[in-house]
């Protein structure tokens, strides 16, 4: 069923393009500033269409490439920051353990002094 829809859509598109070509067979003069060319209007339309599609493709490719580079740089920065966070968390954990050990030793000394009295 899906293939039939594609085939029918393709045939309709081909028929519309054929009608468009037949309606635009008249010759037209195109001036490039330094030269003047006489050609069928359909060729001018198709050349303009292809040139526009090519420009859009080039601009979108450049934008996609820039986004990809920026994404890679951001991922690298994220990894560096995550490593830094882990390092700082390890330092905080060590400091907390040291303070806890100090509190335990002070508490033990106080208990020993209290027991000695």
MMTF fields as JSON, N, C-alpha, C and O atoms, coordinates in Angstrom:
{
  "mmtfVersion": "1.0.0",
  "mmtfProducer": "UNKNOWN",
  "numBonds": 467,
  "numAtoms": 468,
  "numGroups": 117,
  "numChains": 1,
  "numModels": 1,
  "chainsPerModel": [1],
  "groupsPerChain": [117],
  "chainIdList": ["A"],
  "bondAtomList": [4, 2, 8, 6, 12, 10, 16, 14, 20, 18, 24, 22, 28, 26, 32, 30, 36, 34, 40, 38, 44, 42, 48, 46, 52, 50, 56, 54, 60, 58, 64, 62, 68, 66, 72, 70, 76, 74, 80, 78, 84, 82, 88, 86, 92, 90, 96, 94, 100, 98, 104, 102, 108, 106, 112, 110, 116, 114, 120, 118, 124, 122, 128, 126, 132, 130, 136, 134, 140, 138, 144, 142, 148, 146, 152, 150, 156, 154, 160, 158, 164, 162, 168, 166, 172, 170, 176, 174, 180, 178, 184, 182, 188, 186, 192, 190, 196, 194, 200, 198, 204, 202, 208, 206, 212, 210, 216, 214, 220, 218, 224, 222, 228, 226, 232, 230, 236, 234, 240, 238, 244, 242, 248, 246, 252, 250, 256, 254, 260, 258, 264, 262, 268, 266, 272, 270, 276, 274, 280, 278, 284, 282, 288, 286, 292, 290, 296, 294, 300, 298, 304, 302, 308, 306, 312, 310, 316, 314, 320, 318, 324, 322, 328, 326, 332, 330, 336, 334, 340, 338, 344, 342, 348, 346, 352, 350, 356, 354, 360, 358, 364, 362, 368, 366, 372, 370, 376, 374, 380, 378, 384, 382, 388, 386, 392, 390, 396, 394, 400, 398, 404, 402, 408, 406, 412, 410, 416, 414, 420, 418, 424, 422, 428, 426, 432, 430, 436, 434, 440, 438, 444, 442, 448, 446, 452, 450, 456, 454, 460, 458, 464, 462],
  "bondOrderList": [1, 1, 1, 1, 1, 1, 1, 1, 1, 1, 1, 1, 1, 1, 1, 1, 1, 1, 1, 1, 1, 1, 1, 1, 1, 1, 1, 1, 1, 1, 1, 1, 1, 1, 1, 1, 1, 1, 1, 1, 1, 1, 1, 1, 1, 1, 1, 1, 1, 1, 1, 1, 1, 1, 1, 1, 1, 1, 1, 1, 1, 1, 1, 1, 1, 1, 1, 1, 1, 1, 1, 1, 1, 1, 1, 1, 1, 1, 1, 1, 1, 1, 1, 1, 1, 1, 1, 1, 1, 1, 1, 1, 1, 1, 1, 1, 1, 1, 1, 1, 1, 1, 1, 1, 1, 1, 1, 1, 1, 1, 1, 1, 1, 1, 1, 1],
  "groupList": [{"groupName": "UNK", "atomNameList": ["N", "CA", "C", "O"], "elementList": ["N", "C", "C", "O"], "formalChargeList": [0, 0, 0, 0], "bondAtomList": [1, 0, 2, 1, 3, 2], "bondOrderList": [1, 1, 2], "singleLetterCode": "X", "chemCompType": "L-PEPTIDE LINKING"}],
  "groupTypeList": [0, 0, 0, 0, 0, 0, 0, 0, 0, 0, 0, 0, 0, 0, 0, 0, 0, 0, 0, 0, 0, 0, 0, 0, 0, 0, 0, 0, 0, 0, 0, 0, 0, 0, 0, 0, 0, 0, 0, 0, 0, 0, 0, 0, 0, 0, 0, 0, 0, 0, 0, 0, 0, 0, 0, 0, 0, 0, 0, 0, 0, 0, 0, 0, 0, 0, 0, 0, 0, 0, 0, 0, 0, 0, 0, 0, 0, 0, 0, 0, 0, 0, 0, 0, 0, 0, 0, 0, 0, 0, 0, 0, 0, 0, 0, 0, 0, 0, 0, 0, 0, 0, 0, 0, 0, 0, 0, 0, 0, 0, 0, 0, 0, 0, 0, 0, 0],
  "groupIdList": [1, 2, 3, 4, 5, 6, 7, 8, 9, 10, 11, 12, 13, 14, 15, 16, 17, 18, 19, 20, 21, 22, 23, 24, 25, 26, 27, 28, 29, 30, 31, 32, 33, 34, 35, 36, 37, 38, 39, 40, 41, 42, 43, 44, 45, 46, 47, 48, 49, 50, 51, 52, 53, 54, 55, 56, 57, 58, 59, 60, 61, 62, 63, 64, 65, 66, 67, 68, 69, 70, 71, 72, 73, 74, 75, 76, 77, 78, 79, 80, 81, 82, 83, 84, 85, 86, 87, 88, 89, 90, 91, 92, 93, 94, 95, 96, 97, 98, 99, 100, 101, 102, 103, 104, 105, 106, 107, 108, 109, 110, 111, 112, 113, 114, 115, 116, 117],
  "secStructList": [7, 2, 2, 2, 2, 2, 2, 2, 2, 2, 2, 2, 2, 2, 2, 2, 2, 2, 2, 2, 2, 2, 2, 6, 7, 1, 3, 3, 3, 3, 3, 7, 1, 1, 7, 3, 3, 3, 3, 3, 2, 2, 2, 2, 2, 2, 2, 2, 2, 2, 2, 2, 2, 2, 2, 2, 2, 2, 2, 2, 2, 2, 2, 2, 2, 2, 2, 2, 2, 2, 2, 2, 2, 2, 2, 2, 2, 2, 2, 2, 2, 2, 2, 2, 2, 2, 2, 2, 2, 2, 2, 2, 2, 2, 2, 2, 2, 2, 2, 2, 2, 2, 2, 2, 2, 2, 2, 2, 2, 2, 2, 2, 2, 2, 2, 2, 7],
  "xCoordList": [0.832, 0.0, 0.874, 0.598, 1.929, 2.787, 3.523, 3.702, 3.947, 4.634, 3.704, 4.129, 2.457, 1.487, 1.307, 1.168, 1.307, 1.17, 2.379, 2.231, 3.575, 4.785, 4.756, 5.12, 4.33, 4.281, 3.271, 3.569, 2.102, 1.068, 1.532, 1.339, 2.141, 2.646, 3.728, 3.762, 4.604, 5.651, 5.09, 5.56, 4.077, 3.451, 2.772, 2.883, 2.081, 1.421, 2.47, 2.276, 3.572, 4.635, 5.251, 5.513, 5.477, 6.039, 5.088, 5.53, 3.806, 2.818, 2.808, 2.753, 2.861, 2.871, 4.131, 4.064, 5.261, 6.508, 6.441, 6.89, 5.884, 5.75, 4.861, 5.178, 3.761, 2.867, 3.607, 3.493, 4.367, 5.129, 6.145, 6.313, 6.822, 7.803, 7.124, 7.623, 6.002, 5.307, 4.795, 4.769, 4.392, 3.892, 5.018, 4.767, 6.238, 7.356, 8.438, 9.628, 8.046, 9.002, 9.393, 10.284, 8.75, 9.046, 10.48, 10.979, 11.137, 12.497, 12.462, 11.549, 13.493, 13.624, 15.081, 15.981, 15.299, 16.644, 17.123, 16.45, 18.292, 18.892, 20.174, 21.049, 20.279, 21.457, 22.296, 21.801, 23.559, 24.477, 25.346, 26.262, 25.08, 25.86, 26.956, 27.135, 27.681, 28.759, 28.367, 29.049, 27.263, 26.803, 25.289, 24.692, 24.689, 23.252, 23.015, 23.607, 22.13, 21.87, 20.37, 19.564, 20.006, 18.604, 18.406, 19.046, 17.498, 17.259, 15.811, 15.13, 15.335, 13.962, 13.799, 14.704, 12.644, 12.356, 12.502, 12.941, 12.145, 12.23, 13.678, 13.93, 14.636, 16.04, 16.486, 17.266, 15.996, 16.324, 15.751, 16.427, 14.516, 13.863, 14.603, 14.89, 14.906, 15.599, 17.014, 17.45, 17.728, 19.073, 18.999, 19.814, 18.036, 17.867, 17.519, 18.028, 16.664, 16.265, 17.468, 17.668, 18.265, 19.436, 20.482, 21.089, 20.69, 21.649, 21.198, 22.014, 19.919, 19.381, 19.51, 19.874, 19.216, 19.337, 20.793, 21.067, 21.718, 23.14, 23.592, 24.322, 23.163, 23.528, 22.96, 23.648, 21.718, 21.106, 21.866, 22.112, 22.234, 22.993, 24.34, 24.739, 25.039, 26.347, 26.227, 27.007, 25.267, 25.097, 24.672, 25.153, 23.786, 23.356, 24.491, 24.603, 25.329, 26.476, 27.474, 28.009, 27.729, 28.655, 28.103, 28.845, 26.828, 26.204, 26.26, 26.543, 25.994, 26.042, 27.456, 27.642, 28.45, 29.847, 30.238, 30.908, 29.824, 30.134, 29.458, 30.068, 28.216, 27.511, 28.189, 28.272, 28.67, 29.36, 30.646, 30.937, 31.42, 32.661, 32.37, 33.066, 31.339, 30.989, 30.521, 30.828, 29.784, 29.304, 30.481, 30.488, 31.468, 32.64, 33.406, 33.853, 33.557, 34.273, 33.509, 34.114, 32.199, 31.382, 31.471, 31.55, 31.459, 31.576, 32.93, 33.01, 33.987, 35.316, 35.344, 35.905, 34.737, 34.696, 33.878, 34.239, 32.788, 31.949, 32.761, 32.695, 33.526, 34.345, 35.392, 35.628, 36.02, 37.015, 36.377, 36.937, 35.209, 34.531, 34.06, 34.096, 33.618, 33.205, 34.398, 34.27, 35.554, 36.763, 37.144, 37.558, 37.005, 37.318, 36.361, 36.781, 35.071, 34.079, 34.416, 34.357, 34.767, 35.117, 36.35, 36.411, 37.326, 38.539, 38.206, 38.703, 37.365, 36.981, 36.15, 36.291, 35.291, 34.508, 35.411, 35.164, 36.453, 37.413, 38.159, 38.394, 38.53, 39.208, 38.306, 38.746, 37.053, 36.094, 35.9, 35.839, 35.802, 35.64, 36.829, 36.649, 38.043, 39.25, 39.271, 39.655, 38.849, 38.82, 37.779, 38.017, 36.637, 35.582, 36.069, 35.816, 36.777, 37.309, 38.342, 38.371, 39.193, 40.21, 39.559, 39.968, 38.54, 37.833, 37.117, 37.078, 36.555, 35.873, 36.865, 36.558, 38.063, 39.104, 39.525, 39.741, 39.64, 40.012, 38.944, 39.258, 37.685, 36.576, 36.578, 36.338, 36.846, 36.886, 38.022, 37.845, 39.193, 40.321, 40.073, 40.438, 39.449, 39.118, 38.085, 38.185, 37.1, 36.064, 36.663, 36.286, 37.595, 38.249, 39.072, 39.069, 39.792, 40.58, 39.671, 39.991, 38.531, 37.589, 37.037, 36.884, 36.744, 36.245, 37.306, 36.998, 38.59, 39.671, 39.843, 40.056, 39.754, 39.874, 38.712, 38.875, 37.535, 36.337, 36.441, 36.055, 36.962, 37.124, 38.195, 38.1, 39.235, 40.329, 39.864, 40.449, 38.88, 38.398, 37.614, 37.095],
  "yCoordList": [-1.197, 0.0, 1.256, 2.216, 1.235, 2.406, 2.649, 3.793, 1.562, 1.691, 2.26, 3.046, 1.868, 2.379, 3.877, 4.586, 4.368, 5.8, 6.53, 7.588, 5.974, 6.585, 6.598, 7.596, 5.504, 5.411, 6.42, 7.125, 6.489, 7.42, 8.866, 9.705, 9.148, 10.503, 10.873, 12.0, 9.93, 10.163, 10.432, 11.328, 9.654, 9.865, 11.225, 11.911, 11.619, 12.932, 14.038, 15.013, 13.89, 14.883, 14.968, 16.064, 13.836, 13.816, 14.492, 15.246, 14.236, 14.86, 16.375, 17.131, 16.82, 18.261, 18.92, 20.028, 18.261, 18.806, 18.87, 19.849, 17.835, 17.823, 18.976, 19.644, 19.214, 20.325, 21.654, 22.542, 21.789, 23.004, 23.256, 24.39, 22.197, 22.326, 22.764, 23.652, 22.156, 22.501, 23.94, 24.605, 24.423, 25.793, 26.83, 27.998, 26.417, 27.366, 27.076, 27.166, 26.739, 26.446, 27.703, 27.649, 28.806, 30.033, 30.47, 30.332, 31.004, 31.5, 32.826, 33.638, 33.003, 34.244, 34.689, 33.875, 35.97, 36.519, 36.743, 37.385, 36.203, 36.36, 37.152, 36.775, 38.264, 39.108, 38.915, 39.083, 38.565, 38.364, 39.599, 39.548, 40.685, 41.9, 41.971, 43.003, 40.899, 40.868, 40.056, 40.104, 39.311, 38.498, 38.358, 38.438, 38.153, 37.947, 36.589, 36.269, 35.798, 34.453, 34.303, 34.767, 33.645, 33.35, 31.851, 31.038, 31.498, 30.077, 29.889, 30.863, 28.638, 28.386, 28.774, 28.59, 29.304, 29.757, 28.631, 28.874, 27.404, 26.284, 26.038, 25.674, 26.241, 26.072, 27.139, 26.855, 28.355, 29.428, 29.099, 29.272, 28.628, 28.284, 27.126, 27.189, 26.081, 24.923, 25.28, 24.811, 26.098, 26.509, 27.327, 27.14, 28.218, 29.012, 28.12, 28.318, 27.153, 26.22, 25.42, 25.284, 24.893, 24.113, 24.964, 24.517, 26.186, 27.075, 27.416, 27.431, 27.686, 27.966, 26.767, 26.919, 25.576, 24.362, 24.127, 23.721, 24.377, 24.213, 25.188, 24.804, 26.444, 27.435, 27.069, 27.192, 26.624, 26.222, 25.037, 24.999, 24.08, 22.922, 23.343, 22.856, 24.249, 24.694, 25.431, 25.176, 26.336, 27.089, 26.182, 26.34, 25.244, 24.346, 23.398, 23.034, 22.997, 22.143, 22.884, 22.317, 24.151, 24.935, 25.104, 24.984, 25.377, 25.548, 24.245, 24.253, 23.146, 21.838, 21.521, 20.99, 21.84, 21.596, 22.438, 21.944, 23.7, 24.564, 24.055, 24.06, 23.618, 23.079, 21.813, 21.596, 20.986, 19.756, 20.07, 19.451, 21.027, 21.424, 21.993, 21.68, 22.828, 23.424, 22.348, 22.414, 21.364, 20.273, 19.462, 19.108, 19.171, 18.418, 19.203, 18.634, 20.509, 21.335, 21.367, 21.313, 21.454, 21.47, 20.144, 20.132, 19.035, 17.721, 17.575, 17.01, 18.083, 18.027, 18.85, 18.42, 20.032, 20.892, 20.242, 20.341, 19.583, 18.897, 17.804, 17.665, 17.029, 15.962, 16.536, 15.985, 17.641, 18.269, 18.759, 18.574, 19.38, 19.881, 18.745, 18.872, 17.637, 16.489, 15.91, 15.523, 15.852, 15.357, 16.297, 15.845, 17.585, 18.569, 18.433, 18.527, 18.212, 18.021, 16.785, 16.825, 15.69, 14.461, 14.67, 14.177, 15.407, 15.689, 16.526, 16.255, 17.539, 18.382, 17.61, 17.821, 16.722, 15.902, 14.979, 14.746, 14.452, 13.59, 14.397, 13.915, 15.63, 16.489, 16.807, 16.77, 17.116, 17.422, 16.199, 16.321, 15.029, 13.795, 13.555, 13.131, 13.819, 13.641, 14.635, 14.295, 15.879, 16.896, 16.556, 16.76, 16.043, 15.663, 14.526, 14.522, 13.545, 12.426, 12.92, 12.446, 13.865, 14.41, 15.14, 14.975, 15.951, 16.673, 15.701, 15.903, 14.652, 13.647, 12.949, 12.688, 12.644, 12.016, 12.946, 12.503, 14.244, 15.219, 15.279, 15.308, 15.298, 15.354, 14.1, 14.17, 12.963, 11.712, 11.728, 11.296, 12.232, 12.261, 13.262, 13.001, 14.416, 15.406, 14.812, 14.974, 14.131, 13.508, 12.436, 12.305, 11.675, 10.626, 11.232, 10.716, 12.349, 13.017, 13.533, 13.41, 14.115, 14.627, 13.477, 13.601, 12.367, 11.208, 10.681, 10.293, 10.673, 10.207, 11.144, 10.679, 12.467, 13.425, 13.282, 13.389, 13.038, 12.886, 11.62, 11.612, 10.553, 9.303, 9.411, 8.782, 10.244, 10.403, 11.175, 10.996, 11.988, 12.764, 11.858, 12.28],
  "zCoordList": [0.0, 0.0, 0.0, -0.719, 0.816, 0.909, -0.411, -0.828, -1.061, -2.34, -3.408, -4.255, -3.364, -4.33, -4.186, -5.183, -2.949, -2.711, -3.285, -3.897, -3.091, -3.637, -5.168, -5.79, -5.762, -7.223, -7.781, -8.745, -7.188, -7.656, -7.467, -8.346, -6.318, -6.067, -7.078, -7.572, -7.381, -8.364, -9.747, -10.448, -10.149, -11.464, -11.544, -12.56, -10.5, -10.479, -10.584, -11.311, -9.866, -9.904, -11.307, -11.803, -11.935, -13.298, -14.278, -15.146, -14.152, -15.041, -14.839, -15.81, -13.579, -13.311, -13.865, -14.397, -13.749, -14.291, -15.815, -16.411, -16.453, -17.911, -18.374, -19.359, -17.678, -18.027, -17.858, -18.703, -16.763, -16.497, -17.607, -18.057, -18.047, -19.13, -20.418, -21.109, -20.746, -21.992, -21.967, -23.003, -20.802, -20.7, -20.752, -21.046, -20.473, -20.401, -21.438, -21.133, -22.627, -23.693, -24.476, -25.324, -24.206, -24.943, -24.662, -23.545, -25.702, -25.523, -24.771, -24.917, -23.966, -23.216, -23.28, -23.486, -23.104, -23.16, -21.729, -20.923, -21.438, -20.109, -20.285, -21.066, -19.547, -19.623, -18.358, -17.243, -18.544, -17.426, -17.181, -16.36, -17.863, -17.728, -18.768, -19.416, -18.933, -19.922, -21.157, -22.181, -21.053, -22.177, -22.114, -21.041, -23.25, -23.337, -24.0, -25.03, -23.378, -23.871, -24.088, -23.282, -25.194, -25.484, -25.302, -25.969, -24.377, -24.086, -23.639, -23.316, -23.62, -23.16, -21.689, -20.875, -21.379, -20.025, -19.009, -17.885, -19.38, -18.446, -18.011, -16.862, -18.942, -18.578, -17.58, -16.671, -17.747, -16.814, -15.437, -14.423, -15.402, -14.143, -13.462, -12.267, -14.216, -13.638, -13.17, -12.119, -13.933, -13.528, -12.234, -11.33, -12.152, -10.933, -9.745, -8.642, -9.973, -8.925, -8.425, -7.218, -9.349, -8.97, -8.255, -7.282, -8.734, -8.088, -6.662, -5.74, -6.486, -5.148, -4.227, -3.061, -4.732, -3.922, -3.523, -2.393, -4.435, -4.138, -3.052, -2.138, -3.149, -2.13, -0.764, 0.25, -0.735, 0.535, 1.13, 2.336, 0.296, 0.766, 1.35, 2.408, 0.663, 1.15, 2.48, 3.397, 2.596, 3.84, 4.994, 6.116, 4.726, 5.797, 6.199, 7.369, 5.242, 5.561, 6.436, 7.389, 6.116, 6.932, 8.343, 9.318, 8.456, 9.768, 10.561, 11.759, 9.899, 10.553, 11.019, 12.114, 10.204, 10.565, 11.779, 12.685, 11.8, 12.942, 14.208, 15.277, 14.102, 15.263, 15.766, 16.975, 14.868, 15.254, 15.997, 17.021, 15.492, 16.167, 17.555, 18.521, 17.644, 18.929, 19.904, 21.095, 19.409, 20.247, 20.801, 21.98, 19.959, 20.412, 21.476, 22.472, 21.262, 22.242, 23.56, 24.631, 23.488, 24.698, 25.441, 26.669, 24.725, 25.351, 26.051, 27.142, 25.423, 26.028, 27.312, 28.319, 27.271, 28.45, 29.568, 30.74, 29.209, 30.205, 30.897, 32.118, 30.129, 30.723, 31.668, 32.743, 31.272, 32.136, 33.439, 34.52, 33.328, 34.519, 35.423, 36.647, 34.831, 35.634, 36.393, 37.554, 35.738, 36.412, 37.557, 38.625, 37.335, 38.372, 39.551, 40.704, 39.269, 40.337, 41.157, 42.386, 40.496, 41.207, 42.091, 43.217, 41.563, 42.333, 43.571, 44.663, 43.391, 44.528, 45.552, 46.757, 45.077, 46.002, 46.802, 47.985, 46.172, 46.882, 47.938, 49.046, 47.59, 48.56, 49.745, 50.894, 49.466, 50.537, 51.421, 52.645, 50.814, 51.574, 52.49, 53.631, 52.011, 52.822, 53.979, 55.098, 53.692, 54.746, 55.804, 56.994, 55.384, 56.328, 57.213, 58.418, 56.611, 57.398, 58.401, 59.537, 58.0, 58.89, 60.058, 61.207, 59.756, 60.818, 61.748, 62.962, 61.173, 61.98, 62.902, 64.066, 62.38, 63.203, 64.338, 65.466, 64.029, 65.054, 66.143, 67.333, 65.724, 66.69, 67.557, 68.762, 66.945, 67.703, 68.727, 69.866, 68.313, 69.242, 70.374, 71.52, 70.054, 71.095, 72.035, 73.251, 71.486, 72.305, 73.202, 74.366, 72.652, 73.438, 74.565, 75.683, 74.274, 75.302, 76.422, 77.604, 76.025, 77.029, 77.872, 79.087, 77.212, 77.959, 78.92, 80.047, 78.453, 79.316, 80.507, 81.627, 80.286, 81.383, 82.354, 83.57, 81.787, 82.631, 83.471, 84.64, 82.877, 83.593, 84.688, 85.742, 84.397, 85.356, 86.598, 87.666, 86.501, 87.639, 88.493, 89.527]
}
